[in-house]
Amino acid sequence: MPRNKSVWVKRKLQTVKFKGREPRMLLWKKKVYEEWFHYAKLAQQSRRKIPRAFGNLRKFDTFQDWWEHPKYGFELFCEPALGEIVEEVSSRSTKLDAEQILLKVDLRGDPELLVRDFQRLLQTKDVATDYVSQARFQPSRPMMRIPVGVTESRSYTAPLGEKSENKLKLYRETYLLTKKKSYKEVALELGWLEGDKEWYLTEYKYTDPEDGLTYDGIHPEGYQKILDNKVKQVKRHVDRVEAIFDSIENGTFP
């Protein structure tokens, strides 16, 4: 069977428009900023520090309200307005900086040849291969490494645009459950344990690796091993949330 492969589809800047504001762009998916908001709100509720620029998140019932606010949300994460990247100028009145060049273009030339020659010229220049974000607040990872539930990769298991697991949301939900329940109870509620101790000791289907036979129920030691592993999984989620709180305090995510 061929091994599953994923090919990353490079993310482009996306222009976002709000009424009465200058259009600007985002480099990461909106879902990343939504998770950032939920984590920051949770951090604030847990008496952890968040950037003052985020405002008092208790005043916002939904992410969308915060996102559209003229002081918060989008304004914290958008790229600065770039203006015109290509424009017609006069050679006499134009002042160039180190990252600009002045071209002479023969408008009588074939358009395809003009584009070809322009691309050849760019190859001789020190042109950045990837856009570097200039946003006030930026995620700490490339989009492809932030598991927010929608993939931009093409693979056998997750085609382009298909929803995948939102692990960041799962971490949050696990963390909130631990505020009211024990780690064992959280593992049960999340379905990580198939039943209680009695069920494992009497009904769990166990195949002995030595004789290959299947038995009903496992020894108490076997149950304890399964329980310990699931409790450790809950703790890993809690630790992950706490680490994200630290990142938020330092102005990044996740």
ZIUR-V827588 format. One record per residue. OMEGA is omega in radians with two decimals (none if undefined). Layout:
BEGIN
omega
OMEGA
OMEGA
END
This chain:
BEGIN
omega
-3.12
3.13
3.11
3.14
3.08
3.09
-3.11
3.07
-3.02
-3.13
3.11
3.05
-3.13
-3.13
3.13
-3.10
2.99
-3.13
3.11
3.13
3.11
3.10
3.07
-2.95
3.04
3.13
3.11
3.12
3.13
-3.12
3.11
-3.13
3.09
3.09
3.10
3.11
-3.09
3.12
3.13
3.11
3.10
3.10
3.13
3.10
3.14
3.12
3.01
-3.11
3.01
3.12
-3.14
-3.12
-3.13
-3.14
3.09
-3.04
3.09
-3.12
-3.08
-3.14
-3.09
3.07
-3.06
3.10
3.13
-3.10
-3.07
-3.13
-3.07
3.13
-3.01
3.04
-3.07
-3.09
-3.13
-2.98
-3.07
3.07
3.08
3.10
-3.08
-3.04
-3.14
3.09
3.10
3.12
3.11
-3.11
3.07
-3.09
-3.09
-3.02
-3.04
3.01
-3.09
3.00
-3.02
-3.09
3.12
3.07
3.11
-3.07
2.95
-3.06
3.08
-3.07
3.09
-3.11
3.10
-3.10
-3.14
3.12
3.10
3.12
3.13
-3.11
3.11
3.11
3.10
3.13
-3.14
-3.14
3.13
-3.10
3.13
-3.11
-3.13
3.13
3.12
3.10
3.10
-3.07
3.07
-3.10
-3.13
3.05
-3.06
2.99
-3.06
-3.08
2.98
-3.10
-3.06
-3.09
3.10
-3.02
-3.08
3.00
3.06
-3.08
3.01
3.11
3.03
3.12
-3.14
-3.09
-3.11
3.12
-3.11
3.08
-3.13
-3.12
3.02
-3.07
3.05
-3.06
-3.14
3.09
3.13
3.09
-3.13
-3.10
3.10
-3.12
-3.12
3.13
-3.12
3.08
-3.09
-3.04
3.04
3.13
3.10
3.14
3.10
3.11
3.09
-3.10
3.14
3.11
3.14
3.00
-3.05
3.14
3.11
-3.08
-3.12
3.14
3.13
-3.08
-3.05
-3.00
-3.12
3.14
-3.06
3.10
-3.14
-3.11
-3.10
-3.11
3.09
-3.13
3.14
-3.11
3.04
3.11
3.11
3.11
3.11
3.12
3.12
3.09
-3.11
3.12
3.10
-3.13
-3.13
-3.14
-3.13
3.08
3.09
3.11
3.08
-3.14
3.11
3.10
3.12
3.12
3.13
3.12
3.13
3.11
3.10
3.05
3.11
3.13
-3.14
3.11
3.13
3.03
3.12
-3.05
-0.06
none
END
